[in-house]
Amino acid sequence: MLPFILLKEGTDTSQGIPQLISNINACQVISEAVRTTLGPRGMDKLMVDSRGKATISNDGATILKLLDVVHPAAKTLVDIARSQDAEVGDGTTSVTLLAAEFLKQLKSYVEDGLHPQTIIRAFRTATNLAVSKTKEIAVSVKKDDKQEQRKLLEKCAATALNSKLIAGQKDFFAKMVVDAVMSLDELLPLKMIGIKKVQGGALEDSQLISGVAFKKTFSYAGFEMQPKRYENLKIALLNVELELKAEKDNAEVRVKSVEACGGSIQTSVGAMTEDTLGQCELFEEVQIGGERYNLFKGCPKAKTCTIILRGGAEQFTEETERSLHDAIMIVRRAIKNDSIVAGGGAIEMELSKYLRDYSRTIPGKQQLLIGAYAKALEIIPRQLCDNAGFDATNILNKLRAKHAQGGTWYGVDINNEDITDNFVACVWEPSIVRINALTAASEAACLILSVDETIKNPRGSVDGPPGGGRGRGRAHAH
Amino acid sequence: MALHVPKAPGFAQMLKDGAKHYSGLEEAIFRNIRACKELSQTTRTAYGPNGMNKMVINHLEKLFVTNDAATILRQLEVQHPAAKMIVMASHMQEQEVGDGTNFVLVFAGALLELAEDLLRMGLSVSEVIDGYEKACKKALEILPDCVCSSAKNLHDVTEATSLIRTAVMSKQYGNEDFLANLIAQACVSIFTESGSFNVDNVRVCKILGSGVTASTVLHGMVFKKEAEGDITSVKDAKIVIFSCPFDCMVTETKGTVLINNAKELMDFSKGEEDLMEAQVKAIKEAGANLVVTGGKVADVALHFANKYKLMVVRLNSKWDLRRLSKTVGAIVLPKMTAPTPEEMGHCDDVYLTELGDTQVVVFKHEKEDGAISTVVIRGSTDNLMDDIERAVDDGVNTFKVLVKDKRLVPGGGATEIELAEQITSYGASRDGLEQYGIKKFAEAFEALPRSLAENSGVNGKELISKLYSAHHEGNKNMGYDIEAEGPALKDMLESGIVEPYLVKYWGIKLATNAAVTVLRVDQIIMAKPSGGPKPPQGQKNFDEDD
């Protein structure tokens, strides 16, 4: 009897528990890719795309984006890294690792025949518990004390930068980042911090301009003879959208004191002015690296700033820009929600202990599942140790013991192969990072667990709905 | 003359080369049934709260993770002609009611599977069809008797929540309380006193980041756009809406301006600028403090808007513009003129905020009765948010159905078993061969609670027998208890698991229709597919028999 086809030729379907297992395995592979970038001793990845452009990065979301994953289940992991980047800015590697580890721990239960829906329900409960516990033990720093807040922000920025390429200069950059963010207004728009890259020089030559800087030089006749430095001047910005982000500055800047041609034609307002005329304290043209830059400094209504990055290789400065972006996002989030937790795996160990204790009080399959969740959380400190070359089992044992005795904030000490109170050691991160990571990772894990069949349609022809390929059999792989 | 090669005798002789032709019981009917069975197997595991999701990648390489049968089918691009009938029935259910699409599939598949048994037993197709149709009519007659309660006050959020909960539960088990609450709030807020409810008035806005539990509902609208100018928030906004670009009026025809000397040149640009300023000033003086435009915003105009402290928002979509005008009560103006007070709209609070990474503009009404409400969905992946959007759609559709017909029937398989029992006894009372058809129809109903059970890992047969005995004793509302370990029953009315009457009504009707249509086919003739980018030739299903 001829087989018959239900779906188009070339459709690929697979169903059932084996499908679930294969999805979980795919996610493992993804996490292998980013595993070694976690933490201060994490390594970076060099990726070359199809056009031959090389990118060096430590940031999980960037790596995953460049990986161009096709496997559908693994794509979910890439998505959550992206969403973590969008929501918080940092912690993208952590979220990928967490999700993959959740799935790994559950693999054995799935193979044994436990229904995925039961697992999903238990997971949701566990996540809710973990999130509420995090909120409970997070420490909030009073916003009124500006000094305190500033120190807090600097520590958070330093922790975020710790795992990146520029960790060596993290204090320098942390201070710069906090200065930059503090100079923004209420809404904290990211666009108002411009980052300009100039090749040459060293990292330490990077500077923060509280104002605007851009590359174009004077572009009207006689500019050579114009004085390069003005003070207390009024500016008419002509026909310009002062987009600090874009390099397309078609700025024809004319200083009012020079009547070039017709007064203020078609004025339009830039980012730093509210009236027709803008003001700033200082305007000068300087040579930075091989380029000439115009700097507007000290604008009274300025809610903008620019960071000028110097550095060697192009990849280097790009990675620096990404790292600074992460740090800026972290500081912004910290300003908005001011509660922090200790980093270095401390919060994960604490949650793991809490969930393990909780699981002992409930009967049934839930106990096993919540226990698995707790165990999965330990991946973060474990990976931190592995990346640093420490003996993970040893350190984790010590951590578990310490947490059981009540040391809530104990985590991995990177500098001495030991454990330490990370709160005192000023390794802090905003609690929103961890909460979001947990939520996203658990949602991704639930999503992948809930799929028991994958159906892949063959790619349609370019001209729209494909015509051929009809048959009457169905290839069905059970 | 070349020797003519004789073709195979019979029908095929008359058709072009490459056409395929199948006829008769063995070839056509059984293959159809088998194809439909395969299709319903696929979606069977997605039925109910414990249903699993399917990951479907369509021909554009877009990924869908969902357990909504209609979505899965739409992306599947089913080729088999008979199976396509069932798919169409499912689509019709979606359009008519919005929910219950999987019910149609599972039921129709079961009907066909059991019909195969009858045909093998020796019944003729028309007898089976006859039996099915009679049984269907009887079922629809009995259905009103199964009604266990009705929705009393749909303006009440808590009541609406409990009603929508069941629909959402089958999509997003675990989140259903939270989501049902959101949807109920959204629906109730736009449900007017007169009782009209427009599904389009509940909008959905998806923003990446955070988790599902951070989703909220807003009275008003949310747009993923930024304000064009400097002003980012207005309280008590008077809104004027333009569909034209916020620009100086451009002449339609190409004009030439003759400039005689430098002074005229300077005056020229100045003139345009002054005109622009006058217009913006006029708008401001009419009382507006927020301008919404459907077209581009010129730099010059923006400058003046900022000068006069007008907030400017640009919306690209015409539909968004229309909906916004409905929400705030403004009239869309096609030309850049100063609005009259009647033409302006009002909104309590308009502000720019950042959710996740996205800047959004929020038009918010403090009072409850905005014309439109928006559900802001957060989620960690795009797929998840798409799925939640589908769940919201289902919830809203359920609400709409309830507005039309307030009656409720118990869920969890209770209605199905009740119908099965009554139809079986009806069948036993009939004489003639249709008796068999009617009995099998009743048996098909069992497929639904069985799927529910099997998706939870529970023995289906045990559950069915328990259900039958409970219903026989008269407990009409006993259905499958999801939470319990093993086959256990619970009173559906008490636990609040109820479905709208219309969902079941249309589901049964459409599924039976589809199954009967498939059974009526006994010959399939497929023309050779035309090559190239032309859309595919339609296949012809000839009803040779009628």
Boltz contact constraints between the chains, C-beta under 6 A:
constraints:
  - contact:
      token1: [A, 4]
      token2: [B, 31]
      max_distance: 6.0
  - contact:
      token1: [A, 4]
      token2: [B, 35]
      max_distance: 6.0
  - contact:
      token1: [A, 6]
      token2: [B, 35]
      max_distance: 6.0
  - contact:
      token1: [A, 6]
      token2: [B, 38]
      max_distance: 6.0
  - contact:
      token1: [A, 6]
      token2: [B, 80]
      max_distance: 6.0
  - contact:
      token1: [A, 6]
      token2: [B, 83]
      max_distance: 6.0
  - contact:
      token1: [A, 8]
      token2: [B, 77]
      max_distance: 6.0
  - contact:
      token1: [A, 8]
      token2: [B, 79]
      max_distance: 6.0
  - contact:
      token1: [A, 72]
      token2: [B, 55]
      max_distance: 6.0
  - contact:
      token1: [A, 72]
      token2: [B, 57]
      max_distance: 6.0
  - contact:
      token1: [A, 72]
      token2: [B, 63]
      max_distance: 6.0
  - contact:
      token1: [A, 76]
      token2: [B, 381]
      max_distance: 6.0
  - contact:
      token1: [A, 79]
      token2: [B, 381]
      max_distance: 6.0
  - contact:
      token1: [A, 79]
      token2: [B, 382]
      max_distance: 6.0
  - contact:
      token1: [A, 80]
      token2: [B, 380]
      max_distance: 6.0
  - contact:
      token1: [A, 80]
      token2: [B, 381]
      max_distance: 6.0
  - contact:
      token1: [A, 83]
      token2: [B, 208]
      max_distance: 6.0
  - contact:
      token1: [A, 83]
      token2: [B, 209]
      max_distance: 6.0
  - contact:
      token1: [A, 83]
      token2: [B, 380]
      max_distance: 6.0
  - contact:
      token1: [A, 86]
      token2: [B, 208]
      max_distance: 6.0
  - contact:
      token1: [A, 86]
      token2: [B, 209]
      max_distance: 6.0
  - contact:
      token1: [A, 86]
      token2: [B, 356]
      max_distance: 6.0
  - contact:
      token1: [A, 86]
      token2: [B, 357]
      max_distance: 6.0
  - contact:
      token1: [A, 87]
      token2: [B, 209]
      max_distance: 6.0
  - contact:
      token1: [A, 87]
      token2: [B, 210]
      max_distance: 6.0
  - contact:
      token1: [A, 87]
      token2: [B, 356]
      max_distance: 6.0
  - contact:
      token1: [A, 115]
      token2: [B, 457]
      max_distance: 6.0
  - contact:
      token1: [A, 117]
      token2: [B, 50]
      max_distance: 6.0
  - contact:
      token1: [A, 121]
      token2: [B, 174]
      max_distance: 6.0
  - contact:
      token1: [A, 124]
      token2: [B, 174]
      max_distance: 6.0
  - contact:
      token1: [A, 262]
      token2: [B, 266]
      max_distance: 6.0
  - contact:
      token1: [A, 265]
      token2: [B, 269]
      max_distance: 6.0
  - contact:
      token1: [A, 266]
      token2: [B, 300]
      max_distance: 6.0
  - contact:
      token1: [A, 267]
      token2: [B, 303]
      max_distance: 6.0
  - contact:
      token1: [A, 268]
      token2: [B, 299]
      max_distance: 6.0
  - contact:
      token1: [A, 268]
      token2: [B, 303]
      max_distance: 6.0
  - contact:
      token1: [A, 269]
      token2: [B, 303]
      max_distance: 6.0
  - contact:
      token1: [A, 269]
      token2: [B, 306]
      max_distance: 6.0
  - contact:
      token1: [A, 439]
      token2: [B, 211]
      max_distance: 6.0
  - contact:
      token1: [A, 440]
      token2: [B, 380]
      max_distance: 6.0
  - contact:
      token1: [A, 443]
      token2: [B, 211]
      max_distance: 6.0
  - contact:
      token1: [A, 443]
      token2: [B, 380]
      max_distance: 6.0
  - contact:
      token1: [A, 447]
      token2: [B, 384]
      max_distance: 6.0
  - contact:
      token1: [A, 450]
      token2: [B, 52]
      max_distance: 6.0
  - contact:
      token1: [A, 450]
      token2: [B, 53]
      max_distance: 6.0
  - contact:
      token1: [A, 451]
      token2: [B, 53]
      max_distance: 6.0
  - contact:
      token1: [A, 451]
      token2: [B, 55]
      max_distance: 6.0
  - contact:
      token1: [A, 451]
      token2: [B, 65]
      max_distance: 6.0
  - contact:
      token1: [A, 452]
      token2: [B, 52]
      max_distance: 6.0
  - contact:
      token1: [A, 453]
      token2: [B, 54]
      max_distance: 6.0
  - contact:
      token1: [A, 454]
      token2: [B, 55]
      max_distance: 6.0
  - contact:
      token1: [A, 455]
      token2: [B, 56]
      max_distance: 6.0
  - contact:
      token1: [A, 456]
      token2: [B, 57]
      max_distance: 6.0
  - contact:
      token1: [A, 457]
      token2: [B, 58]
      max_distance: 6.0
  - contact:
      token1: [A, 457]
      token2: [B, 59]
      max_distance: 6.0
  - contact:
      token1: [A, 459]
      token2: [B, 59]
      max_distance: 6.0
  - contact:
      token1: [A, 460]
      token2: [B, 59]
      max_distance: 6.0
  - contact:
      token1: [A, 463]
      token2: [B, 533]
      max_distance: 6.0
  - contact:
      token1: [A, 467]
      token2: [B, 536]
      max_distance: 6.0
  - contact:
      token1: [A, 468]
      token2: [B, 529]
      max_distance: 6.0
  - contact:
      token1: [A, 470]
      token2: [B, 79]
      max_distance: 6.0
  - contact:
      token1: [A, 470]
      token2: [B, 529]
      max_distance: 6.0
  - contact:
      token1: [A, 474]
      token2: [B, 38]
      max_distance: 6.0
